[in-house]
C-alpha cells in the first residue's frame, strides 16, 4: 500500500487536486504493475514561504514528494515514477521541474495495512485486495 505524499507551497483549485490525484494513482498503477484500490495519496498545501528548496529562489513554488513503497520495486521503476510525477507536477500543478524533489522509503509488506489485512510483498501484476489471506 504505497503512501504517496506531495507537499506544495501553492494554493490549488479543486480541479487541479482531482486531476492530480487521479494522475498519481494511474501512473503508479502502470509503472508498478499493480491495482489502484490500495494506493494512498496525500496532497498537502502550505503557505508560499513555508517550503523552500536550495536550488529554487526563495518564494518560488516547490514540490516535495515522499513516496513510501513496499519492498521489491526496482531502481528503474522508481526512477521512471519520479520522472513521471515530476512531469505531472509541472503540467498539472504548474511547478517547475527544477523546483521538485523526490525521496523514497521502502518497507516490508506487513508494514502496510488495510482493514482487511497486512499486505504481502509486492509481486509483478500485484492486486493486494484480490488476495484474501492474511
SVG drawing of the C-alpha trace seen along z (x, -y; Angstrom):
<svg xmlns="http://www.w3.org/2000/svg" viewBox="-13 -35 34 52">
<polyline fill="none" stroke="black" stroke-width="0.4" points="0.0,0.0 2.0,-2.9 1.6,-6.3 2.5,-8.9 2.9,-12.3 3.1,-15.6 3.8,-18.8 3.5,-22.1 3.7,-25.8 0.9,-26.7 -2.9,-27.0 -4.5,-24.7 -8.1,-24.6 -10.3,-21.6 -9.9,-20.6 -6.1,-20.6 -6.4,-18.4 -8.8,-15.9 -6.8,-15.6 -3.5,-15.3 -4.7,-12.6 -6.1,-10.6 -2.8,-11.1 -0.8,-9.9 -2.8,-6.7 -2.9,-5.9 0.9,-6.4 1.7,-4.4 -0.5,-1.5 1.0,-1.5 4.7,-1.7 4.5,0.5 2.1,3.0 -0.4,3.1 -4.1,2.2 -5.2,-1.2 -7.5,-0.3 -4.7,-0.2 -2.9,-3.5 -2.9,-6.3 -2.2,-9.8 -1.6,-12.9 -1.6,-16.3 -0.7,-19.0 -0.7,-22.7 1.4,-25.1 1.8,-28.9 4.2,-30.2 7.2,-30.8 6.7,-27.6 8.7,-25.4 11.9,-26.0 14.5,-24.1 18.1,-25.1 18.2,-25.4 14.9,-27.3 14.6,-31.0 13.0,-32.0 9.3,-32.3 9.3,-30.0 6.7,-27.3 8.2,-23.9 7.0,-20.4 8.5,-17.8 7.5,-14.1 7.9,-11.4 7.0,-8.0 6.5,-5.2 6.7,-1.9 6.7,1.8 10.0,3.6 10.7,5.1 10.4,2.2 13.4,1.9 15.5,-1.2 14.3,-1.5 10.7,-1.6 11.4,-4.1 13.3,-6.4 10.5,-6.2 8.0,-7.0 10.0,-10.1 10.2,-11.4 6.5,-10.9 5.5,-12.5 7.8,-15.5 6.3,-15.9 2.7,-15.7 3.6,-18.3 4.8,-20.6 1.9,-20.1 -1.0,-19.9 0.3,-22.0 2.5,-24.4 5.7,-23.9 9.0,-23.9 10.9,-20.7 14.0,-22.2 11.8,-23.1 10.9,-19.5 12.5,-16.9 11.7,-13.2 12.6,-10.8 11.7,-7.1 11.2,-4.9 10.8,-1.2 9.1,1.1 8.2,4.8 4.7,5.6 3.5,6.2 4.2,2.5 1.3,1.6 -2.1,2.4 -5.7,2.1 -8.7,3.1 -8.8,6.4 -5.2,7.4 -1.5,6.6 -0.1,6.6 2.3,9.1 5.5,8.3 5.0,6.7 5.0,9.1 4.5,8.3 0.9,7.5 0.1,7.3 -3.5,6.8 -3.4,6.8 -7.1,6.7 -7.8,9.7 -5.8,11.9 -7.9,13.0 -5.4,14.5 -3.9,12.5"/>
</svg>
